[in-house]
Amino acid sequence: MTRRSWIELVILSALWGAVYPLINVALRDLAPALVVLGRVALAALLLLPLAIRRGALLPVWRKPRAIIETVLVQSTAPLLLLTYGQQYVSASVAGILVGAQPLFVALLALRFAPDERPQGWKGMTGVLLGLVGLVLLFGVDLRGGRLALLGGALILVAAVCYAAGAMLIHRRYAEAPPLGVATSAMLVTTAAVTVPASATVPSRLPGSEATAALLVLGIACTGATLALFYKLITQIGPARAALAFYLSPAFAVAFGVAFLREQISMAAVFGLAAIIVGSVLAARQPRRRGGR
């Protein structure tokens, strides 16, 4: 990897980590469905011209039902679950829980994708270590009562949806242009949440902080990150680009503490470490002979 690739990878991780504090700020004046709508609509406006210019949409929409089903699982449902859950959970904890996505990919692979199953004792150790991290978060760090547990559960289901959606995309659209898949996700999600979000429009304009948070969330942390992520996939490969998944929870914690003055407990620190290490071990695949 070149120095520029490393810099872009760190920038991508930081932008993904900033998602969770920005959602918390936007939720101060806006309902969850409206935050999701603003986020995906802005991202769609950024990505659509790129996808059209590169002809990336046509291969994806040859089977409209398949892409709609995939997007509802991989984008629409988790974005709504995450945003509703963050009403009751700190940005730091939300970032750590979503960071468990590779762990859930490994768990789902045990049943649905034999080629992606955790490999050997290291893989199973990773799964167990990741589960220990989740237990630490739920058993010690989510002590805000039933609402905190509900928020944590919603975010955890969102992480499962992200994992299931990733497997669907890998199975159905491995040969499709990634930019077309990402743009389709934003378009379908925009259409799906427009009606429910319109019912939650506030009677007065949101404050400047919430508005700015939503703009940055949609343009920089959703649209631009998707474009950067797929650029890195083509330049350094999917395995190295996926390092951003493991780095982003640490940025979420750092931003939450620095800008929202969140308190991070030792349980959350140990949980974060266990989930990251466990996810890396669980997601490792043996090198195939003759492959790069």
N, C-alpha and C positions, 0 to 999 in steps of 0.2 A: 504494500500500500504506500502511496505517495503521501507527503506531508499534507498536501491539499485534501486528499481523501480523509485523512485522520481529522483534520479541522472540520470538514463538512460532516463527518460522523458525530463529532462532539456537538456541533451546532444542532444537528437533527435530534440528538438525545436531549439537549437542553430545551428545545422547542416542545418536544413531546412531554418533558417533565413540567413545563410551564402550563400545560393544559389544565391541570387540576386546580392550581391557585386561581387561574383566570375564570374557571367555571364558578368557583366559590364567590368571586367578586361579582360576576354577572348575575348570580342568583340573588344578590341583595335587592335588586329592583325588577328582575324578570322571572317569570315562571319557567320551570324546567323545559317544557315543550317549546317555549319561545326561544330559549337559549339554544336548544338543538337546531331549531329551524334557522336561526340567524347564522349559526356556525356552518351548517352544511350548505345553505344557499350561497353564502359568501365564497365558500370553497368551490362550489360548482361554477360560479361566475369566473373564478380564476382558472380552473382546470379545463372548462369546456372549449375555449378557443384553441388551447394546445392540443386537445384530443381530436378536434375537428381537423386542424391543420395536418396532423400526423395520420389521419384516417384510422384512429384507434378504436372508434366506437362500433363500426360495422361488424368486425369479427365477434364482438361480445354479444351483440343484439340479434344474432341469427336465431337464437332460441330465447325469446323474451321471457317466457315463464321461468326458465332456469336461472337467468340473471336476477330476476325479481326475487325469487325464493332465496337465492344466495345472499343478496344484499340485505334482505330483511333480517336474516340471521347474523350476518357479519357486520352490519353497520347500523341499521335502524334500531333494532332491539337493544344492542349494547349501549348505544349513545343515549337512548332514553333511560335505560336502567342506571347507567353511570351518573347521569345528571340528576335524576330523582334521588339517587342514593347520596349524592354529595350534599343534599340539604341537611343531612344528619351526621356526616362524617368529615373529618378534616381532610384537607388536600393531601397531606402527607400520607395518611393511611390509604386514601383512595389510590394514590400513585403506586403504593406498595402492592395493594390487592390486584390492580390491573396488571402489574408487573409479573404476576403469577401465570400469565397467559401461556408461556411455553410449557409450564408444568401441566396445565390442563390439556394442551395438545398431546403431551406424552400419555396422560391418563386416558384420553379418548382413543388414542391410537391402539391401546390394549384391546379394544373391541372392534374398532372400525378401520384401522389402517395398519396392518401387520408390518409393512415396510418402515413405518415411523415409530415402532415400539421402542421403549427404553432398552438399551443394549447392556446386557450383563449385569454384574453386581453394582457397577458404577451408576448405571441408569436407574436401577431400583433404589439405590441409596439416595440418588437425587430426588426421586419422587417422595420418599419418606422424609427427607430433609425439608423439602418444600412444604409438605403437609405440617411438619412441626412448626415452620414459620407461620403458617396460617393459624394454627392453634394458639401460638403466642399472641398474635394480633387479636383474635376473637376472645381469647380467655383473659387477657390482661389489658390490652390497649383499648378495646371497645367497651368501656365501662360507663357509657353515658345512658344506660338504660335500654329500654326496648327500642326506642327510635334509632339509637346508635347501632344496635344489632341489626335492625331492619335495613338501615342504610348500608352497613357492611355486607349484608346478605345480597342486596340488590347489585352492589358493585361486583361481588364475587360471581353472581350469575352473568353479569356483563362480561367478565373475563372468560367465563365458559363459552359464551356466545362468540366472542372474538376468536377463541380457539377453534370452535366448531366451524365458524365461517372461514377461517384460514384453511382448514382441511377441505372444505367444499371448493374453495377457489383453486387449491392445488389439484384437486381431482378433476374439476370441470374446465378450468381456464389456465392450465399450465402453459399452453401454447398461445394464449391470447395476449395482446398488448397490455401490460400492467396499468398503463395510464388509462386505457379504456375501461378497465375494471374499476379503478379508483373513481373516475369521473362518473361512471354509471352508479356507483354507490352513493355519491353525493346527490345525483339527480333523483334517484328513486327515493332516497330518504327525505329529500325536500318535498317531493310529492306526497309521501306518506304522512308527514307531520304537519303539513300546511293547515289542514282543517282543525285538528285538535289544538294547534298552537294559536290559531286565530281566535279561539274562544278564551284565551288567557291574556289577550292584549291589555296592558294596564291602562287605567283611565288618564294617567299623566305620563309624560315622557320620562324615561329612566335617567338617572344621574349620569354625569360625565364619566365617572369611574366605571360603572357597569357598561356604558356604551363603548368606551375605549377597550375594555376587557373583551367584549364580544367581537369587536372588529379585529383585534389581534388574534383572538381565538380562531375566528373563521379564516382570515386571510393568511396569517403567518403560521399558526400552529396546526392548521388542518390542510388548507390548500397547498401552501408552499412546502410543508413537510412531506406531503404525499408525492409531490413532484420531485423533491430532493431525494426521498427514499428510493423511488424507482430509478432515478439517475444513478444512485450509488449501486443499486442492484446490477445495472448494466456495466458499471465501471469496475467494481471490486467483487461482485458476486453476492448471491443472497445470504450465504452464511456469514460473511463479514458484515454486510449491511444490517443483519439481524442483531449485531452487537448493540445497536441503539435500544433495542427492547430491554436489555439488561442494565444499561446505564441510565435510562430515563427515570426509574423510580428514585434513584439517588438525587437527581436534580429536583424531582417533585418534593422530596423531603427538604432539600436545601432552600428552595424557593418558598415553601410553606413556612419554614422557620424564619427566614430573612424578611419576607414581605408581609406575611399575615400574622407573624408573631406566634405561630403555633408551638406548642410544647411537644417535644418528641421524647418519648420514654425509652428506657433501655430495652423494654420488650419489643418496641417497634424497630429499634436498631438491630437487635438480634433476629427479629422476624424478617426484616429486609435482607440481612445477610444470608439467612437460611434459604429464603425464596430465590435469591439470585444464584447462589451456588447450586441449590437443588435444581433450578431450571436449566442451568448450563449443563450439569451432569445428565439430567433426564433427556435433554435435547440432542446430546452428542450422538452422532452416527458414525459407524466404522467407515473408513475410506475404502472405496471399491477399487479393485485392481483394474488398471487400465484407465481409470478416471482421473480427472484433474484434481 
